[in-house]
């Protein structure tokens, strides 16, 4: 049995980016740890409001635990930093924010948090956080340093297939006879030629959506994620893409299942 640790920036990132990998690993008998850097306290206010004495951080922490249960996570932890907000937000400068954390200190905090575990496989984000989100970039930096400190050889960057997204947008635009929105080729995900691994969700696709739905304060029924038809959702989110530094990308974007040492 191996141990997979998925390190994410905010509640709901685990459901969006690595749900398939988590479920696949858990179903195969491996141990799965989820660590979330912040509690996402700068997110949207819930439609149903907050209970007396409840903060948004409290609500999002509870939602994460529900999502983790759906996905088969064995242990869920929060690293304790404040949400930094989107790129350019004045709260990026908050000394308590994850974006302002010292890399070595944050990596040491992470190492202490899971000091009783032997992590075999680690997921973080790509080096620009998928879309230049400060907390996602910081997960990459802190996670990379943690992997060095812990001697973890199998570290994967969770990312998005930029080219596949562009194809899907073009397909939708053709269907509705309108110009597709442009995808920023410099900051959004990674090109297919850089991708080394992928996880095909297969029959896990419904549970991925259920895990997203568990984050009801942020991913609402009328959201992009939940309002699309099942077959469209499966096409858009049925494959999770990864880059493993040091691995040779394939000539074609063929899904390659991430394997775990026993």
C-alpha positions in Angstrom: 0.0 0.0 0.0 1.3 3.5 -0.9 0.3 6.9 0.4 -0.9 9.6 -1.9 -1.0 13.2 -0.6 -2.9 15.8 -2.5 -1.9 19.4 -1.5 -4.4 22.0 -2.5 -4.9 25.7 -2.0 -8.6 26.0 -1.1 -11.6 23.9 -0.2 -13.2 22.6 -3.5 -9.9 22.4 -5.4 -9.6 18.8 -4.5 -12.9 18.0 -6.1 -12.2 19.9 -9.3 -8.6 19.0 -9.9 -7.8 15.6 -8.4 -11.0 13.8 -7.5 -10.4 11.1 -10.0 -6.9 10.4 -8.9 -8.0 10.3 -5.2 -10.9 7.9 -5.9 -8.7 5.6 -8.1 -6.0 5.5 -5.4 -8.4 4.9 -2.6 -10.4 2.2 -4.5 -7.1 0.4 -5.2 -6.4 0.2 -1.4 -3.9 3.1 -1.1 -3.9 5.6 1.7 -5.0 9.2 0.7 -4.2 12.3 2.6 -5.7 15.7 1.7 -4.0 18.9 2.9 -5.6 22.3 2.2 -3.4 25.4 2.6 -6.3 27.8 3.5 -9.9 27.6 4.4 -11.0 29.8 1.5 -12.5 32.5 3.8 -12.5 35.0 0.9 -14.9 33.0 -1.2 -18.5 33.6 -2.0 -21.1 34.1 0.7 -23.5 31.1 0.9 -26.9 31.4 -0.7 -28.5 30.2 2.6 -26.4 32.4 4.8 -24.2 31.3 7.7 -25.5 29.9 10.9 -25.1 31.9 14.1 -21.5 31.9 15.1 -20.4 30.2 11.9 -17.8 31.8 9.7 -17.3 31.1 6.0 -14.1 29.3 6.9 -16.1 27.1 9.2 -18.6 26.3 6.4 -15.9 25.6 3.9 -14.1 23.3 6.3 -17.2 21.3 6.8 -17.8 21.1 3.0 -14.3 19.9 2.5 -14.8 17.1 5.0 -18.0 16.0 3.2 -16.3 16.1 -0.1 -13.4 14.1 1.3 -15.7 11.4 2.6 -17.3 11.1 -0.9 -13.9 10.8 -2.5 -12.6 8.2 -0.1 -9.9 10.4 1.6 -8.5 8.8 4.8 -7.2 12.0 6.4 -7.9 15.7 5.9 -5.8 18.5 7.3 -5.7 22.3 6.9 -2.3 24.0 6.9 -3.7 27.1 8.6 -2.9 30.0 6.3 -5.3 32.8 5.3 -6.8 32.9 1.8 -4.8 35.4 -0.4 -7.6 36.3 -2.8 -7.2 36.4 -6.6 -4.2 37.8 -8.4 -4.0 41.6 -7.8 -6.3 41.6 -4.8 -5.0 43.9 -2.0 -5.3 41.0 0.4 -2.4 39.4 -1.4 -0.4 41.7 0.9 -1.9 40.3 4.2 1.1 39.0 6.3 -1.1 36.1 7.4 -1.9 35.1 3.8 -0.5 32.0 2.2 1.0 34.1 -0.6 3.2 36.0 2.0 4.3 32.8 3.7 8.0 32.0 3.8 8.5 29.0 1.5 10.9 27.1 3.8 8.8 27.9 6.9 5.5 26.8 5.2 7.2 23.6 3.9 8.5 22.8 7.4 4.9 23.4 8.8 3.6 20.9 6.2 6.3 18.4 7.0 5.5 18.7 10.7 1.8 18.3 10.0 2.3 14.9 8.3 5.4 13.8 10.1 3.7 10.6 11.1 3.1 9.6 7.5 5.3 8.3 4.7 4.2 10.1 1.6 5.0 8.2 -1.6 3.2 10.3 -4.2 2.5 14.0 -4.0 0.3 16.3 -6.2 0.7 20.0 -6.3 -0.1 22.5 -9.1 1.9 23.6 -12.1 4.4 26.4 -11.7 2.0 29.1 -12.6 -0.9 27.7 -10.5 -3.0 26.9 -13.5 -4.2 30.4 -14.0 -1.8 32.6 -12.0 -3.7 32.3 -8.8 -1.4 33.3 -5.9 -2.4 30.5 -3.6 -2.0 27.9 -6.3 1.4 29.2 -7.2 2.4 29.1 -3.6 1.2 25.5 -3.3 3.6 24.7 -6.2 6.5 26.4 -4.4 5.8 25.1 -0.9 4.9 21.6 -2.2 8.1 21.5 -4.3 10.2 22.4 -1.3 8.4 19.9 0.9 9.0 17.1 -1.6 12.7 18.0 -1.5 12.8 17.9 2.3 10.8 14.7 2.5 12.7 12.9 -0.3 9.5 12.4 -2.4 10.5 11.4 -6.0 6.9 11.0 -7.3 5.6 14.6 -7.4 3.0 15.5 -10.0 1.7 18.9 -11.1 -2.1 18.9 -11.4 -2.9 21.1 -14.4 -5.4 21.6 -17.3 -5.1 20.5 -20.9 -5.0 23.9 -22.6 -5.4 22.5 -26.1 -8.3 20.3 -25.2 -10.1 23.2 -23.5 -9.6 25.2 -26.7 -11.0 22.4 -28.8 -14.1 22.1 -26.5 -14.7 25.9 -26.6 -14.4 25.9 -30.4 -16.9 23.0 -30.5 -19.4 24.8 -28.3 -18.9 28.0 -30.4 -19.6 26.1 -33.6 -22.7 24.6 -32.1 -24.0 28.0 -31.0 -22.5 29.9 -34.0 -20.5 32.4 -32.0 -16.8 33.2 -31.5 -15.2 31.1 -28.8 -13.5 32.9 -25.9 -9.8 33.0 -26.1 -7.7 30.9 -23.8 -4.6 32.5 -22.5 -1.8 30.3 -23.9 0.7 31.7 -21.4 -1.0 31.3 -18.1 -3.9 28.8 -18.5 -3.0 25.2 -17.9 -0.3 23.5 -19.9 0.0 22.5 -23.6 -0.6 18.9 -24.5 3.0 18.4 -25.5 4.0 19.1 -21.8 1.5 16.6 -20.3 2.9 13.3 -19.1 0.1 11.6 -17.2 -3.7 11.6 -17.0 -6.4 9.9 -15.1 -9.6 8.8 -16.8 -12.4 9.0 -14.3 -14.6 6.5 -16.0 -17.3 5.3 -13.6 -16.0 7.8 -11.0 -17.4 10.8 -12.9 -20.7 10.9 -10.9 -18.8 10.9 -7.6 -16.6 13.7 -8.8 -19.7 15.8 -9.5 -21.1 14.8 -6.1 -17.9 16.0 -4.4 -18.2 19.3 -6.2 -21.8 19.6 -5.1 -20.7 19.1 -1.5 -19.1 22.5 -1.8 -22.5 24.2 -2.0 -21.4 27.6 -0.7 -19.1 28.0 -3.7 -20.2 25.6 -6.4 -23.9 26.2 -6.7 -26.5 24.3 -8.8 -26.6 27.1 -11.4 -22.8 27.2 -11.6 -20.7 26.3 -14.7 -19.7 23.0 -13.1 -23.2 21.7 -12.2 -25.6 23.2 -14.8 -24.2 21.4 -17.8 -25.6 18.1 -19.0 -24.1 14.9 -17.8 -22.5 14.0 -21.1 -21.0 17.5 -21.4 -19.7 17.4 -17.9 -18.1 14.0 -18.6 -16.4 15.4 -21.7 -15.1 18.5 -19.9 -14.1 16.9 -16.6 -13.7 13.2 -17.3 -9.9 13.4 -17.5 -7.5 14.9 -15.0 -4.2 16.0 -16.4 -0.7 16.0 -14.8 2.9 16.9 -15.6 5.6 15.0 -13.8 9.0 16.8 -13.9 11.6 14.6 -15.4 9.1 12.4 -17.3 9.2 12.5 -21.1 5.9 13.9 -22.5 4.2 11.7 -25.1 3.9 12.6 -28.7 0.2 12.5 -28.3 -2.0 13.4 -25.3 -2.8 9.7 -24.4 -4.1 9.2 -20.8 -1.5 7.4 -18.7 -2.7 6.2 -15.3 -0.6 7.2 -12.4 0.6 4.1 -10.7 1.7 3.5 -7.1 4.4 1.4 -5.7 3.1 -1.3 -3.3 
